[in-house]
Amino acid sequence: MRGADGEAGVTLMELMVTMTLTAILSTVAMGMFLTSNKSTNASIDANISAASARAALDSWTSLLQFASIPGPATPSDNTYNPNQIGQAIAKLSPDSITFYSNLGNRSTSGPAASPGPATLIQLSFVPNQTAPCSTAVGFGCLVEQRYDASNTATPAATRILLKNVKAGASSAVAMCGATSANTDPSTRLITACDSTKPIDDANVVTTEHISSAGPSPEVPRSVVVAFTVTNTDSDGATHTQAFASAAALTGSITT
């Protein structure tokens, strides 16, 4: 519209329409920004959680790959084996494995590797409110404990690697070949496997695994570690991720 003095201008109605459209466009743009920012935050939180879980899984896989007879001479040698345990895997349950690992021998693999002073290690899933775990209700922690050769009853070092964890993951079944009547890898933190199937816990911990002499029971060729991690991002949304890995026992365990 042009005024009586010939200068250009806008009516009140045109001004109100322009302001309304500007407000609408600003609201839409702000909504898109907030949605994008929320998605970015969730992605960052999930990536951090995944990185921590992957680091824990890789660390445990490395330790298990060098499960080793606590030599160096015989199972009754007290220098490195004060409890005279004759097998690499000392204890096994759905939520825990206690084993000797040849930490100083990671650059070499195969039965010919020198045993050396193997370290007793326990990897376990610890439920919430059970020492040393304190996490969300319904979840637990991944805990790693190491023992000195002079005292295998009390851990010399304890680390909590992850919180908000549940044992087991569906992808673990394929890594172990199948399920058995007594052992379902999808519900366990730790599963010992031969070449085709899971092995019952009672058949794993046996001194017959250290020698080819005599009858040979089921011998673990790998150990599968599986768990899920649930994290809550900065916007309050929960995300659950599954992790599983099969560690081939390449240290010095043999039959």
N, C-alpha and C positions, 0 to 999 in steps of 0.2 A: 504494500500500500504506500502511496505517496501523500504526504501531508500538504496542507494548504500553502506552505512556504516552499514547496517543491523538493524537500528532503525525503530520502527513502527511509522507511521504518517498518516495523512489524506490529501486528495487532496483539492484544493481550492473549487472544485465543491461540495464535501462532506460537507465542512464547510458551504458553502452557503445554501445548502439544510437543514442542521441542524438548522441554524439561522432562516431560513424562517419558518420551522415547529414550532420552539420555539415561534416566534412572533405570529403565528396564534393561537397557544394554549393559549398564554398569553392574546390575545385579546378576545378569547372566554370566558376565565375564568373571565376577568375583566367585560365583559358584563353580565355574570351570577351574579357576585357580585353586580353590580350596580342595576340590576333588582330586586334582592332579597332585597337590601337595600331600594329601592323605595317602594316595597311592604310592608316592615316592617314599614317604616315611615307612609305610608297611613293607615295601620292598627292601629298604635299608635294614630294618629290624630283622626281616626274614633272612637276608644275606648274612648278617652278623651271626645269627643263631646257627645257620647252616655251616658257616665257616668254623665255628667252635665245635660243632658236632663232628664235622669231617676231620678236624685236627685230632680230636679224641679217638675217633675210629682208626685213623691212620697210625697213631701212636700205638694203640693196642694191637693192631695187626702186625706191626713191626716187632713188638715184643714176642708175640705168639709164634712168629715165623722162626724165631731162634729158641724155641722151647728145647731144652737140652738136659740130658742126664747129668745130675749133679756130681760129676767125676772128681778128679780126673782118672782115677784108677778103677775102683770097683764101687758098687752100690753101698758097701759098708765103710768106705773111706770117710773118716770123720773130719778131714781137713775142710772139705767144702760141703759136706753132707752130714751135719751133726745128728740129724734124726734118722739117718740110714734109710732114707726113702730112695727106692731104686728106680723110679720112673720120672720122666719129665713132668707129667701131669700128676700132681699129688692129690688134688681134690677136684671134684667136678659136680656141679648141681645146675639146675636151670638158670639160676641167678648169679653164679659165681664160678670162677676157675682159679685154682692155686697151682702154680707151676714154676719150674726153674727155667730161667732164660739166660742164655749166654750173651750178655750185653757187650762183652768185649770182642765178639766174633761176628759182628754184623757185616763185615766186608767179605765174608766167606760163607758159602752154603754147602749143604750136602752132608752125608753121613761121615765123610772123612774129616770134617772140621774138628779142630781141637776143642774139647769141652771147656777147659779152663774153670775158673771159679764162678759157676753159675749163680745167679741171684734169685732168691725165692720171691715171687710176686703174686699178689692176689688182685684180680680184677672182678668187680662185683657191682650188682644193682642193689642199692640200699633204700628201703622204703622211707617215706617221709617220717620225721620225728624219731628215727632210729639213728643213733650216733654213727657218723658225724653229719648226717643229712638233715637239713631243714629246708623244705621247699613247699610248693603248693599241695593242698590236700588231694590225694588220689594219685600222686606222682612220687618219684624217687630221684636218686642221684646215682651217677656213675662214679665209683670210687676206686682209686688205685692205691695199693699199699705195698711197700717193699720192706724186706726184712734183712737184717744183718746175719751173716753166717753164725755168729756167736749167740744169737737169740732169735730163733724162729717162732717164738711164741708171741712176741710183742712187736708190732710193726715199727720200723725205724723212721719211716716217712709215710704220710697219708696225704693224698691229694683228692679233692673233689673236682672232677673234670667237667661235669654237666649236671644241671638241675632240670626239673620239670620233665623227667624221663619216664617212659614205660618200657618194659622189656619186650623184645620180640618185634618182628616186622614180616609182613607177608612175603617179601622178596627173598627172605632167608631160605624158604623151602626149595626154590630152584637151585640155590647155591649148594645145598646138601644132597640134591638128587631126588629127594622125596620126603615123606614122613613115615614114621614107623608107628607101631601100635602104642608104644610108650613115650615117644619123643616127637614133638611137633616143633620144628624150628621157628615157626611164626609166633610162638608164644614164649620163647626163651631168649634170654640175653646171650647165653653161651650154648652152642651145640657142637659136639665132636662128631665128625663124619668120616666114613671110609670113602671109597671111590664111588659108591652108588646110593648111600642112605645114611641116616643118623645112627649113632651108636648109643645104646643104653648107657647111662652114667656108670652103672656098676661094672660094666665091661671095659671101661676106659682105664680106670686106676688099677693097674696090675703090673707087677714086676716082670711079667712075661713079655712086656713090650720092649724090654731092653736087650733081648737076646733072641737069636734065631733058634736056639736049642729048645727042644720040647714043643708041645702043642702051642699054636699061636692063636690067641683070641682075636676078636675084631680090633684092628689097629687103626687109630685115628690118623688119617692122612691130612686132614685140615680141621680147623676150628672156625666156626661161623659166629661172628658177633653181630647182633641185631637189636635195634632199639628205635623208638620214636621219641621225638622231642616236640613239645608244645610250648610256644612262646606267645606272649601277649604284646602286641605292638603299642606304640605311643598313643594310638587312637582307641585302644581297648579291644581290638579285634584279635582273635586267637588264630594261630597257624600251627598245623601239625605236619612234621616232615619225618619220613622214615629213612633209616640208614642201615646198611648191612654190608658186611665184607667177609670174605673167606680167606683165612690165613693158612697157607700151606706150611706144614711143619717141616721146615728144611734145615733146622739147626743140627742136631746130631742124634735125633731119635730114629731108631731103625729096628728092624726085626730080622 
